[in-house]
Amino acid sequence: MTRNSIDLGDVTPHNIKQLKKLNTVVFPVSYNDKFYVDVLEAGELAKLAYYNDIVVGAVCCRIDTTENQRRLYIMTLGCLSPYRRLGIGTVMFEHILNYAEKDGNFDSIFLHVQVNNDGAIEFYKKFGFEIVDTKEQYYKRIEPADAHVLQKALRRNPPNANSISTSTNNASNPNPKSKVRQYTFV
């Protein structure tokens, strides 16, 4: 029995065409050349997803510093249809979430989702995202043209806040000095 593997790899000038092809198949919108130039400079914020060494998905993000906030914007996160529900999207999202946690200075993670994309909306809700707004006529050449704004707030704990723990009784925690998450996700 073979074991299926899911790996993430960097987007490089050598594989950027694979990302372009993937995006044309997965998303109903097309992305301009500037998008791909920015992706090449995104580092850990842009990854290709491999399933048994085959490119089947990608995630591309950027840092947004509008509205006096520092937020992580998911520009694209998608997977080829036959490879959905295999955990690939979860691996990509967890990579982005880990990046945000390690950085430590993001107020939230957000993205736009077409209002009729129930699969994507449910996927993000599973990770604690909420619909915080709906932008009418967000998309130019597709129907429906409206998009929900989904957001996951990341709130830093005050420096003297009590540690987060799964138990109030330290006797049940075998390692009471274990590292605690820096953020509470709401």
N, C-alpha and C positions, 0 to 999 in steps of 0.2 A: 504494500500500500504506500503510495507516495503522499507526502505531506505538502499541502499548499502553503506557499509563503507569500507574504505581503511585505514589500520593501518600499522605502521612499528614496528617491534619488534627486540630485540637483538638476536644475534646468540649465543647460549650457548652449553655446552657439551650435554645438554638434547635434543636439536633440531638440532644438526649438521648433523645428518643423513638425516633430511628433506632437508637441503641445498644440500647435496651430491646427493640425488635423483633428486631434482629439476635441478641441473646443468647437470646431465646426460641426462635429457629429453630436456632441453632448448638449450644446446650448443653442437656443433659438436666435441668439444675437451674434453679430460678428464683431471681432475686436480689431482695432486699427494697429498699424505698425508700432506706434508709440507704446501701446499696451505691452507688446512683446519686448521692446527695448527696456521698459521699466522692469519687466519680469526678470530679464537677464541680470539686473542689478539688485534684485530683491533678496538674494542669499537664501537664508533659512525660511523666508516667507513665500518661496515658490518651490514646489516639489512635484515631481512626477511620481505616480503610484504604479508599482510593478506587481503583477500577480503572476507568480512563477516566471519571472523575467520578461513579462510582456507588459508594455505600457497600457494601462487600462483606465487611469484617472489622473487628476492633477488638482492641486490647490495653489492659488495665487492670491496673496494678500499685500496690503500696503498700510503704512502708518498714516493715520488721519489726525491732524491737529487743529481741527476747527471747533468752534463753539467753546473755546477755553478748556478743551478736553483733549486728552491723548488717547485715541481709540485705535483698535486694530480692525481694519476693514477687509472682509473677505470678498475679493473681487470675483473669484470663481472657485468653486469646489464641486467637482463632478466626476462621475464614473460612467464608463460605457454600460449600457443597459444590461447586457448578459452577465455583468460582474457585480451588479448591485445586490445588496443584502448578504454580502460575504465578509463584511467588516472592513472593507477598504475605505469607505467614507469615514468611518470611526477612527481608523488609523490616521488619516489625513487631518481630521479635526483635532484629535488628541495631540498631534504634533504642534499645531497652531496654539492650542490651549497651553501646552507645556512651554512654548516660546513666550507666551504672554506672562505666564507665572514666573518664569526665570527672569524675564526683564524686570518685572515688578512695578512698572509705572504706567500701566494701561487702566483707564477708567472703565472700558467696556470693549466688547467685540461686537461688530454689527455687520449687516449685509442687507441686500435687497433680494427679494424673491417674488417672482411673478405670482399674482394673487390666486391663480388657479393651480399652482404647483403644490398640491396637497402632500405629495411624497417628501419634498424638500422641507416644507413647513413642519411636518411631523418629525422629520429627522432632527431639525434644529431644536424643536421643543423638547425632545428627549434629552438634550444637553442643557436645558434650562433657559433657552432663548424665549423671548416673548415678543409678540407683535406690538410695536410701540408707535407705529405710524403707518399710513398708507399714502403713497405718492400717486396721484392721478397723472396719467399720461407720461409715466416715467420712461417707458420704452417707446421708441419711435416707429419701428416697422413691424411690430408683432401685436397680436391680439390674444388676450386682453393686454392693454398697454399699461395697466396699473401694477404697482409693486408694493408689497408689504415691506416695511423696515423691521427686521428682526434684530433684537439686541440681547446680549447677555452682559449684565453689569458685573464688573469686577471691583469689589470694594476692599481697599486695604484696611487692615485692622489698625487701630491706634497703637502707638508704640508700647503702651502699658496695658494693653488688653489682655484678658485671660487667654490662655492657650485653648485652642479648639481641640476637643477630644471626643471620642465616641462614647466615653463612659465618664461619669462623675466620680467613680470609685477607682482610685489609682491602684488598688490591690488587684483589680481585674485587668489592668494594663501591664503586660509583662515588661514593657520598656517605657517607664514614665518620662524618661528624658529623650524619647524619640523626637525627631524633627517634626514640627507641626507645619501645616500649610500656612503660607504667608497671607493668603486671601480667603475671604468668605465669599462664596458665589451666591448671588441672590437672583 
